[in-house]
Amino acid sequence: MVKMNHVVLAGIGIAGISYFSSKNNREKARVMINNMKTKADSWMTKKKHMKSPMTKVGHSDPYDFADNEMVSEGAMYSVDYYNVVEQED
């Protein structure tokens, strides 16, 4: 069993060396690692920092019930105002 693990690890090492021997493959791996770092950093900062109210403008969160209620009331106000103006004419 132990000998099999060594053989598998050696095979993975040889495959890695042969893959990274090409400059194009090394560049692809470097870009992929940098993309993963960027995604992880953005995910971590999103968890640490609360969004400001200005960031939220135009991007309503479906679970922010107070904001959704305010938006729906605002929409009804404009519809009611339009109906009153149209009915007066």
N, C-alpha and C positions, 0 to 999 in steps of 0.2 A: 504494500500500500504506500509506504513512504517512497519507494523507488518510483512509483507511478506519479506521485506529486512532483518529484524532481523532473521527470520527463515532460510533464505538462508545462511546468514553469519554464523549462528550457525551450520548449516549442513556442511558447508565447513570447519569450525573449528573442528568439530567432525571427519570428514573424514581425515583431516590432522593429528590430534592426533593419530587416529587409524593406519594411514599409517606409521608415524614416530615412532610408538611404537616398531617396529621391527628394530633390529640393522642392518640387511642387507639392509633395505630400507633407513635408515639414511646414510649408507656408499654410496649407489648408488646416493643419493641426493647430498652428499658432493662432490663426484667425478664429477657429472654433473655440479655443480656450479663452481668448479675449472676449468673444461674444458671451460665453458662459459667465465670465467675471462681471461683465456689464449687467447682465440680467440678474445675477445674484445681488449685486450692489443696489440695483434699483428696487429689487424686492425687499431687501433689508431696510432701505431708507423709507420705503412705503410703510413698513411695519412700525418704524421708530417715530416718524413724524406724522402729526395730524395735518390734513389738508386745510389750507386757509379757505375762508368763504369765497375769496376771489377765484380760487382754483375750481370751485364747484360750479361757478356760473356757467350755465348752458349744458351741464352734465348732471342731470338729476339722478340721484341714487334711488332705485325703486324701493329700498327699505327705509328711506328717510321720510317717514310719514308726515311730519310737520311741514317739510318743504313741499311735498306733493300736495298737501291740503291747501297750502298757500297758493300754489300754482293753479290748482283747480278753481279756487275762489276768484283769483284774478281773471281767469278766463271767463267765468260766469259774469263778472262785473262788466267786462267789455261787451259781452253778448247782450246783457240786459240794457246797457246804455244804448247800444245800436238799435235794439227793438223799440225803446222809448222814443228815440229820435225819429225812427221810421214811422211809428204809429202817430206821432204828432203831425207829420206832413200829410 
